[in-house]
Amino acid sequence: MNADAEGHSGAVDPAQSPEGSSAADDFVPSALGTREHWDAVYERELRTFQEYGDTGEICSAELVKHGFSNITGIDYSPSAIKLSASILEKEGLSNINLKVEDFLNPSTKLSGFHVCVDKGTYDAISLNPDNAVEKRKQYVMSLSRVLEVKGFFLITSCNWTKAELLDAFSEGFELFEELPTPKFSFGGRSGNTVTALVFQKRETSLDKIS
């Protein structure tokens, strides 16, 4: 999260249950939603980088190359931060602040951001075997805490549709823009393989108190 995030997984309008609740609320828990999985992934990628120099893709590095500054990249996996630091050093990019942070339980130092970027973290949290619904609520609360009023939140999701994301972030955020993403057609229906939205934070009563 940028803060800057890595993450994963597909979005067609999900079926509705007889009660009207979205089937997406019932994602099958997956290892993709666990810290152990991502620790293993980043440890493997770190070894690959150390042995072969394969840099992969680091979102915060691309932002710097496009002229952005004062960037903070976070991940709850120390191996992910170590990998990012090694790649940034190789590419001569030293003006990025990297931190080991659990976004669901951020430190008090993680605050005051004007832009936050999520490229898969919310998706991964949605697959967590340990009460994913509650963790998604924690995510929204953490986002509201670290982002300044009128700040922007950019999210790219492969799991959630536009309507579902609008509902998930309805408390304290409003849609600013929908970004273009690849489309597909199947069986006479069309949809997007990825959803990419820009939200803007509204001022809430908690912001007024603080």
Biotite code that builds the C-alpha atoms (Angstrom):
import biotite.structure as struc

atoms = struc.array([
    struc.Atom([0.000, 0.000, 0.000], chain_id="A", res_id=1, res_name="MET", atom_name="CA", element="C"),
    struc.Atom([1.242, 3.561, -0.774], chain_id="A", res_id=2, res_name="ASN", atom_name="CA", element="C"),
    struc.Atom([1.098, 3.568, 0.989], chain_id="A", res_id=3, res_name="ALA", atom_name="CA", element="C"),
    struc.Atom([1.680, 0.650, -1.665], chain_id="A", res_id=4, res_name="ASP", atom_name="CA", element="C"),
    struc.Atom([0.407, -2.884, -1.800], chain_id="A", res_id=5, res_name="ALA", atom_name="CA", element="C"),
    struc.Atom([0.884, -6.158, -3.602], chain_id="A", res_id=6, res_name="GLU", atom_name="CA", element="C"),
    struc.Atom([-1.907, -8.696, -3.891], chain_id="A", res_id=7, res_name="GLY", atom_name="CA", element="C"),
    struc.Atom([-4.163, -10.809, -6.073], chain_id="A", res_id=8, res_name="HIS", atom_name="CA", element="C"),
    struc.Atom([-7.108, -12.727, -7.600], chain_id="A", res_id=9, res_name="SER", atom_name="CA", element="C"),
    struc.Atom([-11.596, -12.300, -10.851], chain_id="A", res_id=10, res_name="GLY", atom_name="CA", element="C"),
    struc.Atom([-14.659, -9.960, -11.187], chain_id="A", res_id=11, res_name="ALA", atom_name="CA", element="C"),
    struc.Atom([-17.959, -10.648, -12.857], chain_id="A", res_id=12, res_name="VAL", atom_name="CA", element="C"),
    struc.Atom([-21.187, -9.583, -11.182], chain_id="A", res_id=13, res_name="ASP", atom_name="CA", element="C"),
    struc.Atom([-21.685, -12.325, -8.607], chain_id="A", res_id=14, res_name="PRO", atom_name="CA", element="C"),
    struc.Atom([-24.914, -14.219, -8.251], chain_id="A", res_id=15, res_name="ALA", atom_name="CA", element="C"),
    struc.Atom([-27.348, -13.070, -5.620], chain_id="A", res_id=16, res_name="GLN", atom_name="CA", element="C"),
    struc.Atom([-28.535, -15.441, -2.934], chain_id="A", res_id=17, res_name="SER", atom_name="CA", element="C"),
    struc.Atom([-32.296, -15.895, -2.371], chain_id="A", res_id=18, res_name="PRO", atom_name="CA", element="C"),
    struc.Atom([-32.017, -13.468, 0.542], chain_id="A", res_id=19, res_name="GLU", atom_name="CA", element="C"),
    struc.Atom([-30.448, -10.888, -1.760], chain_id="A", res_id=20, res_name="GLY", atom_name="CA", element="C"),
    struc.Atom([-26.970, -10.965, -0.248], chain_id="A", res_id=21, res_name="SER", atom_name="CA", element="C"),
    struc.Atom([-24.011, -11.058, -2.601], chain_id="A", res_id=22, res_name="SER", atom_name="CA", element="C"),
    struc.Atom([-22.346, -14.401, -3.177], chain_id="A", res_id=23, res_name="ALA", atom_name="CA", element="C"),
    struc.Atom([-19.056, -12.511, -2.999], chain_id="A", res_id=24, res_name="ALA", atom_name="CA", element="C"),
    struc.Atom([-19.610, -12.260, 0.758], chain_id="A", res_id=25, res_name="ASP", atom_name="CA", element="C"),
    struc.Atom([-19.002, -15.992, 0.857], chain_id="A", res_id=26, res_name="ASP", atom_name="CA", element="C"),
    struc.Atom([-15.570, -16.295, -0.750], chain_id="A", res_id=27, res_name="PHE", atom_name="CA", element="C"),
    struc.Atom([-14.011, -19.666, -0.054], chain_id="A", res_id=28, res_name="VAL", atom_name="CA", element="C"),
    struc.Atom([-11.117, -19.094, 2.385], chain_id="A", res_id=29, res_name="PRO", atom_name="CA", element="C"),
    struc.Atom([-7.749, -19.488, 0.726], chain_id="A", res_id=30, res_name="SER", atom_name="CA", element="C"),
    struc.Atom([-4.059, -19.573, 1.573], chain_id="A", res_id=31, res_name="ALA", atom_name="CA", element="C"),
    struc.Atom([-3.862, -16.412, -0.548], chain_id="A", res_id=32, res_name="LEU", atom_name="CA", element="C"),
    struc.Atom([-5.411, -14.637, 2.402], chain_id="A", res_id=33, res_name="GLY", atom_name="CA", element="C"),
    struc.Atom([-2.819, -15.687, 4.977], chain_id="A", res_id=34, res_name="THR", atom_name="CA", element="C"),
    struc.Atom([0.402, -14.073, 6.114], chain_id="A", res_id=35, res_name="ARG", atom_name="CA", element="C"),
    struc.Atom([2.172, -17.443, 5.976], chain_id="A", res_id=36, res_name="GLU", atom_name="CA", element="C"),
    struc.Atom([1.478, -17.696, 2.258], chain_id="A", res_id=37, res_name="HIS", atom_name="CA", element="C"),
    struc.Atom([2.830, -14.251, 1.459], chain_id="A", res_id=38, res_name="TRP", atom_name="CA", element="C"),
    struc.Atom([5.858, -14.673, 3.704], chain_id="A", res_id=39, res_name="ASP", atom_name="CA", element="C"),
    struc.Atom([6.723, -17.806, 1.689], chain_id="A", res_id=40, res_name="ALA", atom_name="CA", element="C"),
    struc.Atom([6.071, -16.050, -1.632], chain_id="A", res_id=41, res_name="VAL", atom_name="CA", element="C"),
    struc.Atom([8.305, -13.090, -0.827], chain_id="A", res_id=42, res_name="TYR", atom_name="CA", element="C"),
    struc.Atom([11.042, -15.252, 0.653], chain_id="A", res_id=43, res_name="GLU", atom_name="CA", element="C"),
    struc.Atom([11.078, -17.210, -2.617], chain_id="A", res_id=44, res_name="ARG", atom_name="CA", element="C"),
    struc.Atom([11.080, -14.025, -4.708], chain_id="A", res_id=45, res_name="GLU", atom_name="CA", element="C"),
    struc.Atom([13.882, -12.592, -2.575], chain_id="A", res_id=46, res_name="LEU", atom_name="CA", element="C"),
    struc.Atom([16.009, -15.691, -3.202], chain_id="A", res_id=47, res_name="ARG", atom_name="CA", element="C"),
    struc.Atom([15.234, -15.453, -6.919], chain_id="A", res_id=48, res_name="THR", atom_name="CA", element="C"),
    struc.Atom([16.313, -11.815, -6.969], chain_id="A", res_id=49, res_name="PHE", atom_name="CA", element="C"),
    struc.Atom([19.509, -12.565, -5.060], chain_id="A", res_id=50, res_name="GLN", atom_name="CA", element="C"),
    struc.Atom([20.388, -15.445, -7.393], chain_id="A", res_id=51, res_name="GLU", atom_name="CA", element="C"),
    struc.Atom([19.223, -14.147, -10.780], chain_id="A", res_id=52, res_name="TYR", atom_name="CA", element="C"),
    struc.Atom([18.539, -10.419, -10.365], chain_id="A", res_id=53, res_name="GLY", atom_name="CA", element="C"),
    struc.Atom([14.909, -10.763, -11.436], chain_id="A", res_id=54, res_name="ASP", atom_name="CA", element="C"),
    struc.Atom([13.244, -7.583, -10.145], chain_id="A", res_id=55, res_name="THR", atom_name="CA", element="C"),
    struc.Atom([9.600, -8.332, -10.966], chain_id="A", res_id=56, res_name="GLY", atom_name="CA", element="C"),
    struc.Atom([7.285, -5.361, -10.478], chain_id="A", res_id=57, res_name="GLU", atom_name="CA", element="C"),
    struc.Atom([7.376, -2.991, -7.499], chain_id="A", res_id=58, res_name="ILE", atom_name="CA", element="C"),
    struc.Atom([4.490, -0.493, -7.586], chain_id="A", res_id=59, res_name="CYS", atom_name="CA", element="C"),
    struc.Atom([6.305, 2.238, -5.596], chain_id="A", res_id=60, res_name="SER", atom_name="CA", element="C"),
    struc.Atom([9.277, 2.104, -7.977], chain_id="A", res_id=61, res_name="ALA", atom_name="CA", element="C"),
    struc.Atom([6.983, 2.721, -10.949], chain_id="A", res_id=62, res_name="GLU", atom_name="CA", element="C"),
    struc.Atom([5.438, 5.714, -9.188], chain_id="A", res_id=63, res_name="LEU", atom_name="CA", element="C"),
    struc.Atom([8.876, 7.278, -8.699], chain_id="A", res_id=64, res_name="VAL", atom_name="CA", element="C"),
    struc.Atom([9.708, 6.735, -12.369], chain_id="A", res_id=65, res_name="LYS", atom_name="CA", element="C"),
    struc.Atom([6.542, 8.648, -13.257], chain_id="A", res_id=66, res_name="HIS", atom_name="CA", element="C"),
    struc.Atom([7.546, 11.645, -11.169], chain_id="A", res_id=67, res_name="GLY", atom_name="CA", element="C"),
    struc.Atom([5.878, 10.996, -7.822], chain_id="A", res_id=68, res_name="PHE", atom_name="CA", element="C"),
    struc.Atom([7.788, 11.736, -4.617], chain_id="A", res_id=69, res_name="SER", atom_name="CA", element="C"),
    struc.Atom([7.438, 11.389, -0.838], chain_id="A", res_id=70, res_name="ASN", atom_name="CA", element="C"),
    struc.Atom([6.320, 7.764, -1.223], chain_id="A", res_id=71, res_name="ILE", atom_name="CA", element="C"),
    struc.Atom([5.894, 5.201, 1.539], chain_id="A", res_id=72, res_name="THR", atom_name="CA", element="C"),
    struc.Atom([5.600, 1.506, 0.763], chain_id="A", res_id=73, res_name="GLY", atom_name="CA", element="C"),
    struc.Atom([4.302, -0.922, 3.390], chain_id="A", res_id=74, res_name="ILE", atom_name="CA", element="C"),
    struc.Atom([3.826, -4.663, 3.790], chain_id="A", res_id=75, res_name="ASP", atom_name="CA", element="C"),
    struc.Atom([3.336, -6.938, 6.779], chain_id="A", res_id=76, res_name="TYR", atom_name="CA", element="C"),
    struc.Atom([5.972, -9.328, 5.427], chain_id="A", res_id=77, res_name="SER", atom_name="CA", element="C"),
    struc.Atom([9.581, -8.381, 6.340], chain_id="A", res_id=78, res_name="PRO", atom_name="CA", element="C"),
    struc.Atom([10.742, -10.360, 3.279], chain_id="A", res_id=79, res_name="SER", atom_name="CA", element="C"),
    struc.Atom([8.594, -8.185, 1.024], chain_id="A", res_id=80, res_name="ALA", atom_name="CA", element="C"),
    struc.Atom([10.174, -5.041, 2.433], chain_id="A", res_id=81, res_name="ILE", atom_name="CA", element="C"),
    struc.Atom([13.663, -6.526, 2.140], chain_id="A", res_id=82, res_name="LYS", atom_name="CA", element="C"),
    struc.Atom([12.968, -7.508, -1.482], chain_id="A", res_id=83, res_name="LEU", atom_name="CA", element="C"),
    struc.Atom([11.651, -4.032, -2.304], chain_id="A", res_id=84, res_name="SER", atom_name="CA", element="C"),
    struc.Atom([14.651, -2.371, -0.661], chain_id="A", res_id=85, res_name="ALA", atom_name="CA", element="C"),
    struc.Atom([17.060, -4.564, -2.651], chain_id="A", res_id=86, res_name="SER", atom_name="CA", element="C"),
    struc.Atom([15.324, -3.770, -5.946], chain_id="A", res_id=87, res_name="ILE", atom_name="CA", element="C"),
    struc.Atom([15.172, -0.048, -5.233], chain_id="A", res_id=88, res_name="LEU", atom_name="CA", element="C"),
    struc.Atom([18.869, -0.047, -4.383], chain_id="A", res_id=89, res_name="GLU", atom_name="CA", element="C"),
    struc.Atom([19.669, -1.846, -7.654], chain_id="A", res_id=90, res_name="LYS", atom_name="CA", element="C"),
    struc.Atom([17.658, 0.711, -9.626], chain_id="A", res_id=91, res_name="GLU", atom_name="CA", element="C"),
    struc.Atom([19.190, 3.659, -7.777], chain_id="A", res_id=92, res_name="GLY", atom_name="CA", element="C"),
    struc.Atom([15.939, 4.789, -6.185], chain_id="A", res_id=93, res_name="LEU", atom_name="CA", element="C"),
    struc.Atom([16.594, 5.910, -2.631], chain_id="A", res_id=94, res_name="SER", atom_name="CA", element="C"),
    struc.Atom([13.757, 8.351, -1.918], chain_id="A", res_id=95, res_name="ASN", atom_name="CA", element="C"),
    struc.Atom([11.123, 5.763, -0.961], chain_id="A", res_id=96, res_name="ILE", atom_name="CA", element="C"),
    struc.Atom([10.314, 5.041, 2.661], chain_id="A", res_id=97, res_name="ASN", atom_name="CA", element="C"),
    struc.Atom([9.695, 1.321, 3.251], chain_id="A", res_id=98, res_name="LEU", atom_name="CA", element="C"),
    struc.Atom([8.046, 0.045, 6.432], chain_id="A", res_id=99, res_name="LYS", atom_name="CA", element="C"),
    struc.Atom([6.951, -3.286, 7.859], chain_id="A", res_id=100, res_name="VAL", atom_name="CA", element="C"),
    struc.Atom([3.340, -2.502, 8.789], chain_id="A", res_id=101, res_name="GLU", atom_name="CA", element="C"),
    struc.Atom([0.165, -4.531, 9.206], chain_id="A", res_id=102, res_name="ASP", atom_name="CA", element="C"),
    struc.Atom([-2.437, -2.301, 7.581], chain_id="A", res_id=103, res_name="PHE", atom_name="CA", element="C"),
    struc.Atom([-5.195, -3.797, 9.727], chain_id="A", res_id=104, res_name="LEU", atom_name="CA", element="C"),
    struc.Atom([-3.316, -2.671, 12.822], chain_id="A", res_id=105, res_name="ASN", atom_name="CA", element="C"),
    struc.Atom([-1.228, 0.302, 11.660], chain_id="A", res_id=106, res_name="PRO", atom_name="CA", element="C"),
    struc.Atom([1.128, 2.159, 13.963], chain_id="A", res_id=107, res_name="SER", atom_name="CA", element="C"),
    struc.Atom([0.338, 5.741, 14.933], chain_id="A", res_id=108, res_name="THR", atom_name="CA", element="C"),
    struc.Atom([3.202, 6.884, 12.678], chain_id="A", res_id=109, res_name="LYS", atom_name="CA", element="C"),
    struc.Atom([1.313, 5.685, 9.618], chain_id="A", res_id=110, res_name="LEU", atom_name="CA", element="C"),
    struc.Atom([-0.881, 8.713, 8.945], chain_id="A", res_id=111, res_name="SER", atom_name="CA", element="C"),
    struc.Atom([-1.277, 11.934, 6.983], chain_id="A", res_id=112, res_name="GLY", atom_name="CA", element="C"),
    struc.Atom([-1.293, 10.437, 3.483], chain_id="A", res_id=113, res_name="PHE", atom_name="CA", element="C"),
    struc.Atom([-2.770, 12.345, 0.561], chain_id="A", res_id=114, res_name="HIS", atom_name="CA", element="C"),
    struc.Atom([-2.959, 9.256, -1.684], chain_id="A", res_id=115, res_name="VAL", atom_name="CA", element="C"),
    struc.Atom([-3.182, 5.551, -0.860], chain_id="A", res_id=116, res_name="CYS", atom_name="CA", element="C"),
    struc.Atom([-2.803, 2.848, -3.534], chain_id="A", res_id=117, res_name="VAL", atom_name="CA", element="C"),
    struc.Atom([-3.981, -0.754, -3.158], chain_id="A", res_id=118, res_name="ASP", atom_name="CA", element="C"),
    struc.Atom([-3.033, -3.287, -5.817], chain_id="A", res_id=119, res_name="LYS", atom_name="CA", element="C"),
    struc.Atom([-4.381, -6.463, -4.233], chain_id="A", res_id=120, res_name="GLY", atom_name="CA", element="C"),
    struc.Atom([-4.263, -6.153, -0.453], chain_id="A", res_id=121, res_name="THR", atom_name="CA", element="C"),
    struc.Atom([-8.048, -5.824, -0.068], chain_id="A", res_id=122, res_name="TYR", atom_name="CA", element="C"),
    struc.Atom([-8.476, -8.875, -2.317], chain_id="A", res_id=123, res_name="ASP", atom_name="CA", element="C"),
    struc.Atom([-6.101, -10.939, -0.185], chain_id="A", res_id=124, res_name="ALA", atom_name="CA", element="C"),
    struc.Atom([-7.810, -9.875, 3.044], chain_id="A", res_id=125, res_name="ILE", atom_name="CA", element="C"),
    struc.Atom([-11.123, -10.994, 1.533], chain_id="A", res_id=126, res_name="SER", atom_name="CA", element="C"),
    struc.Atom([-9.775, -14.553, 1.319], chain_id="A", res_id=127, res_name="LEU", atom_name="CA", element="C"),
    struc.Atom([-8.488, -14.736, 4.882], chain_id="A", res_id=128, res_name="ASN", atom_name="CA", element="C"),
    struc.Atom([-9.774, -17.882, 6.646], chain_id="A", res_id=129, res_name="PRO", atom_name="CA", element="C"),
    struc.Atom([-10.084, -16.012, 9.953], chain_id="A", res_id=130, res_name="ASP", atom_name="CA", element="C"),
    struc.Atom([-13.229, -13.822, 9.771], chain_id="A", res_id=131, res_name="ASN", atom_name="CA", element="C"),
    struc.Atom([-12.614, -12.046, 6.459], chain_id="A", res_id=132, res_name="ALA", atom_name="CA", element="C"),
    struc.Atom([-15.775, -9.943, 6.823], chain_id="A", res_id=133, res_name="VAL", atom_name="CA", element="C"),
    struc.Atom([-14.492, -8.342, 10.012], chain_id="A", res_id=134, res_name="GLU", atom_name="CA", element="C"),
    struc.Atom([-11.035, -7.849, 8.503], chain_id="A", res_id=135, res_name="LYS", atom_name="CA", element="C"),
    struc.Atom([-12.547, -5.980, 5.553], chain_id="A", res_id=136, res_name="ARG", atom_name="CA", element="C"),
    struc.Atom([-14.242, -3.630, 8.027], chain_id="A", res_id=137, res_name="LYS", atom_name="CA", element="C"),
    struc.Atom([-10.914, -3.164, 9.829], chain_id="A", res_id=138, res_name="GLN", atom_name="CA", element="C"),
    struc.Atom([-9.324, -2.306, 6.483], chain_id="A", res_id=139, res_name="TYR", atom_name="CA", element="C"),
    struc.Atom([-11.822, 0.503, 5.828], chain_id="A", res_id=140, res_name="VAL", atom_name="CA", element="C"),
    struc.Atom([-11.297, 1.873, 9.335], chain_id="A", res_id=141, res_name="MET", atom_name="CA", element="C"),
    struc.Atom([-7.505, 1.808, 8.901], chain_id="A", res_id=142, res_name="SER", atom_name="CA", element="C"),
    struc.Atom([-7.786, 3.527, 5.529], chain_id="A", res_id=143, res_name="LEU", atom_name="CA", element="C"),
    struc.Atom([-9.935, 6.272, 7.008], chain_id="A", res_id=144, res_name="SER", atom_name="CA", element="C"),
    struc.Atom([-7.370, 6.771, 9.758], chain_id="A", res_id=145, res_name="ARG", atom_name="CA", element="C"),
    struc.Atom([-4.242, 7.040, 7.605], chain_id="A", res_id=146, res_name="VAL", atom_name="CA", element="C"),
    struc.Atom([-5.745, 9.083, 4.735], chain_id="A", res_id=147, res_name="LEU", atom_name="CA", element="C"),
    struc.Atom([-6.223, 12.845, 4.967], chain_id="A", res_id=148, res_name="GLU", atom_name="CA", element="C"),
    struc.Atom([-9.664, 14.371, 4.396], chain_id="A", res_id=149, res_name="VAL", atom_name="CA", element="C"),
    struc.Atom([-10.166, 14.876, 0.631], chain_id="A", res_id=150, res_name="LYS", atom_name="CA", element="C"),
    struc.Atom([-7.288, 12.444, 0.060], chain_id="A", res_id=151, res_name="GLY", atom_name="CA", element="C"),
    struc.Atom([-7.548, 9.866, -2.715], chain_id="A", res_id=152, res_name="PHE", atom_name="CA", element="C"),
    struc.Atom([-7.689, 6.079, -2.499], chain_id="A", res_id=153, res_name="PHE", atom_name="CA", element="C"),
    struc.Atom([-6.918, 4.052, -5.641], chain_id="A", res_id=154, res_name="LEU", atom_name="CA", element="C"),
    struc.Atom([-7.890, 0.382, -5.560], chain_id="A", res_id=155, res_name="ILE", atom_name="CA", element="C"),
    struc.Atom([-7.434, -2.330, -8.195], chain_id="A", res_id=156, res_name="THR", atom_name="CA", element="C"),
    struc.Atom([-9.402, -5.508, -7.522], chain_id="A", res_id=157, res_name="SER", atom_name="CA", element="C"),
    struc.Atom([-9.794, -8.828, -9.313], chain_id="A", res_id=158, res_name="CYS", atom_name="CA", element="C"),
    struc.Atom([-12.358, -10.119, -6.794], chain_id="A", res_id=159, res_name="ASN", atom_name="CA", element="C"),
    struc.Atom([-14.840, -7.283, -6.415], chain_id="A", res_id=160, res_name="TRP", atom_name="CA", element="C"),
    struc.Atom([-17.166, -5.491, -8.814], chain_id="A", res_id=161, res_name="THR", atom_name="CA", element="C"),
    struc.Atom([-17.666, -1.738, -8.906], chain_id="A", res_id=162, res_name="LYS", atom_name="CA", element="C"),
    struc.Atom([-21.011, -2.014, -7.096], chain_id="A", res_id=163, res_name="ALA", atom_name="CA", element="C"),
    struc.Atom([-19.500, -4.139, -4.335], chain_id="A", res_id=164, res_name="GLU", atom_name="CA", element="C"),
    struc.Atom([-16.577, -1.783, -3.787], chain_id="A", res_id=165, res_name="LEU", atom_name="CA", element="C"),
    struc.Atom([-18.919, 1.213, -3.696], chain_id="A", res_id=166, res_name="LEU", atom_name="CA", element="C"),
    struc.Atom([-20.847, -0.545, -0.947], chain_id="A", res_id=167, res_name="ASP", atom_name="CA", element="C"),
    struc.Atom([-17.726, -1.615, 0.963], chain_id="A", res_id=168, res_name="ALA", atom_name="CA", element="C"),
    struc.Atom([-16.305, 1.922, 1.042], chain_id="A", res_id=169, res_name="PHE", atom_name="CA", element="C"),
    struc.Atom([-19.588, 3.818, 1.399], chain_id="A", res_id=170, res_name="SER", atom_name="CA", element="C"),
    struc.Atom([-18.735, 4.895, 4.950], chain_id="A", res_id=171, res_name="GLU", atom_name="CA", element="C"),
    struc.Atom([-16.557, 8.000, 4.643], chain_id="A", res_id=172, res_name="GLY", atom_name="CA", element="C"),
    struc.Atom([-15.638, 7.703, 0.961], chain_id="A", res_id=173, res_name="PHE", atom_name="CA", element="C"),
    struc.Atom([-17.202, 8.730, -2.337], chain_id="A", res_id=174, res_name="GLU", atom_name="CA", element="C"),
    struc.Atom([-16.433, 7.627, -5.881], chain_id="A", res_id=175, res_name="LEU", atom_name="CA", element="C"),
    struc.Atom([-14.205, 10.111, -7.702], chain_id="A", res_id=176, res_name="PHE", atom_name="CA", element="C"),
    struc.Atom([-13.466, 8.202, -10.910], chain_id="A", res_id=177, res_name="GLU", atom_name="CA", element="C"),
    struc.Atom([-13.652, 4.752, -12.484], chain_id="A", res_id=178, res_name="GLU", atom_name="CA", element="C"),
    struc.Atom([-10.484, 3.806, -14.352], chain_id="A", res_id=179, res_name="LEU", atom_name="CA", element="C"),
    struc.Atom([-10.598, 1.832, -17.635], chain_id="A", res_id=180, res_name="PRO", atom_name="CA", element="C"),
    struc.Atom([-9.782, -1.882, -17.348], chain_id="A", res_id=181, res_name="THR", atom_name="CA", element="C"),
    struc.Atom([-9.753, -4.870, -19.763], chain_id="A", res_id=182, res_name="PRO", atom_name="CA", element="C"),
    struc.Atom([-13.157, -6.241, -20.816], chain_id="A", res_id=183, res_name="LYS", atom_name="CA", element="C"),
    struc.Atom([-14.290, -9.706, -21.869], chain_id="A", res_id=184, res_name="PHE", atom_name="CA", element="C"),
    struc.Atom([-17.382, -11.321, -23.394], chain_id="A", res_id=185, res_name="SER", atom_name="CA", element="C"),
    struc.Atom([-18.703, -14.811, -22.709], chain_id="A", res_id=186, res_name="PHE", atom_name="CA", element="C"),
    struc.Atom([-22.057, -16.436, -23.347], chain_id="A", res_id=187, res_name="GLY", atom_name="CA", element="C"),
    struc.Atom([-23.573, -13.236, -24.623], chain_id="A", res_id=188, res_name="GLY", atom_name="CA", element="C"),
    struc.Atom([-22.583, -11.277, -21.524], chain_id="A", res_id=189, res_name="ARG", atom_name="CA", element="C"),
    struc.Atom([-19.718, -8.859, -21.054], chain_id="A", res_id=190, res_name="SER", atom_name="CA", element="C"),
    struc.Atom([-17.809, -7.671, -18.036], chain_id="A", res_id=191, res_name="GLY", atom_name="CA", element="C"),
    struc.Atom([-14.462, -6.509, -16.681], chain_id="A", res_id=192, res_name="ASN", atom_name="CA", element="C"),
    struc.Atom([-11.704, -8.818, -15.534], chain_id="A", res_id=193, res_name="THR", atom_name="CA", element="C"),
    struc.Atom([-10.473, -6.131, -13.124], chain_id="A", res_id=194, res_name="VAL", atom_name="CA", element="C"),
    struc.Atom([-12.123, -3.243, -11.287], chain_id="A", res_id=195, res_name="THR", atom_name="CA", element="C"),
    struc.Atom([-10.126, -0.040, -10.724], chain_id="A", res_id=196, res_name="ALA", atom_name="CA", element="C"),
    struc.Atom([-11.687, 2.843, -8.806], chain_id="A", res_id=197, res_name="LEU", atom_name="CA", element="C"),
    struc.Atom([-10.583, 6.134, -7.290], chain_id="A", res_id=198, res_name="VAL", atom_name="CA", element="C"),
    struc.Atom([-12.308, 7.173, -4.070], chain_id="A", res_id=199, res_name="PHE", atom_name="CA", element="C"),
    struc.Atom([-12.057, 10.471, -2.215], chain_id="A", res_id=200, res_name="GLN", atom_name="CA", element="C"),
    struc.Atom([-12.314, 10.638, 1.553], chain_id="A", res_id=201, res_name="LYS", atom_name="CA", element="C"),
    struc.Atom([-15.128, 12.712, 3.012], chain_id="A", res_id=202, res_name="ARG", atom_name="CA", element="C"),
    struc.Atom([-14.877, 14.546, 6.302], chain_id="A", res_id=203, res_name="GLU", atom_name="CA", element="C"),
    struc.Atom([-16.522, 12.583, 9.118], chain_id="A", res_id=204, res_name="THR", atom_name="CA", element="C"),
    struc.Atom([-17.451, 13.433, 12.699], chain_id="A", res_id=205, res_name="SER", atom_name="CA", element="C"),
    struc.Atom([-14.279, 11.694, 13.891], chain_id="A", res_id=206, res_name="LEU", atom_name="CA", element="C"),
    struc.Atom([-12.163, 13.939, 11.648], chain_id="A", res_id=207, res_name="ASP", atom_name="CA", element="C"),
    struc.Atom([-13.837, 17.025, 13.124], chain_id="A", res_id=208, res_name="LYS", atom_name="CA", element="C"),
    struc.Atom([-13.079, 15.837, 16.666], chain_id="A", res_id=209, res_name="ILE", atom_name="CA", element="C"),
    struc.Atom([-9.415, 15.160, 15.885], chain_id="A", res_id=210, res_name="SER", atom_name="CA", element="C"),
])
